[in-house]
Amino acid sequence: QVKRRGRRQREGVSQTRFLKRPSHQRRLLRRISLSLGIMESTLKIVCIISALCISMAFAQQGKSKEICKKDDGFFPHEDYCDYYYECVDGVAYVQECPNGLAYSGPGRGLMDKCDYPHRVGCPDPENRRIMGQPAKGSTPCPYLFGIYPHEKSCTRYWLCWNGTGSVQMCPFSLLYNEQEHACDWPEKVPGCQQHPLCKGAPNGLKAIEGSCVRYWQCVGGYPRLQRCPAGLAFDQETFRCDWNGNVPGCEVTPAPEEVDDEAPPVRRSGQNRRVTAAEEEATHN
Ligand SMILES: *[C@@H]1O[C@H](CO)[C@@H](O)[C@H](O)[C@H]1NC(C)=O
């Protein structure tokens, strides 16, 4: 009895001790279970992520199948004109056109299967396709490649190649038409600010003070420097080239000694002073 009691007492003592002061082992166990819990939740997250990845991969595979069908090759992007797909072994890889250009198809376009957007019908409101890349250039070339209007002149425009712009002049009497991205007949380019020289005569001839052979031809409000054929002078009254003998002040006079054959005859009337060809060129636009 005594022994038993003693044992119980000892047990009781040990139990209270146990409750009061957790043994080193218990603490260890708790730590292990705690870290196991962390591991478990980490594992859960990993599982969720991998499940997501797998489903995304399947979705991608499905998309690749849909894009590539049975053929390898190049295919337009469904949302963006300046991206396209390249299918290799049934897998679709997204590729991008040079900045500012739009996908035109293999073996076609300006470069790298791409061309100016207006040439391939982009933006395309019907299929809701637009340019997707941000503009990567700077003034005067918002995009690295493209054709852009000149900030001051209607007869010029910018041709941008890899971010470098070069000024282009429209040939003949054409003006740059931004809608067409090309030089166009002046009457088709509304809103083009007119040159002061051509005010009131957007499509006519204007005399140049002091010059016998040169005159302005205004086209769409922009002046073009013109020159009468040899032996003719510009008549300020009839607004046409006439035999210089018929134009007062422009008759050819016997030249004193050495005279530059190239020099045009000059109006000799009092207040008019001689305008050199260089000056005329300088005032031209
Ligand atoms: C454009 O310029 C970059 C460097 O600025 C060069 O690496 C690239 O090859 C050029 N691309 C073309 C098409 O000229």
The ligand as an ORCA input file, in Angstrom:
! r2SCAN-3c Opt
* xyz 0 1
  C      18.374     50.020    -85.465
  O      19.310     50.586    -84.593
  C      19.801     49.692    -83.605
  C      20.748     50.454    -82.728
  O      20.311     51.738    -82.468
  C      20.455     48.483    -84.261
  O      20.838     47.580    -83.256
  C      19.489     47.836    -85.215
  O      20.120     46.789    -85.896
  C      18.956     48.834    -86.196
  N      17.957     48.194    -87.042
  C      17.855     48.418    -88.356
  C      16.806     47.683    -89.045
  O      18.585     49.185    -88.956
*
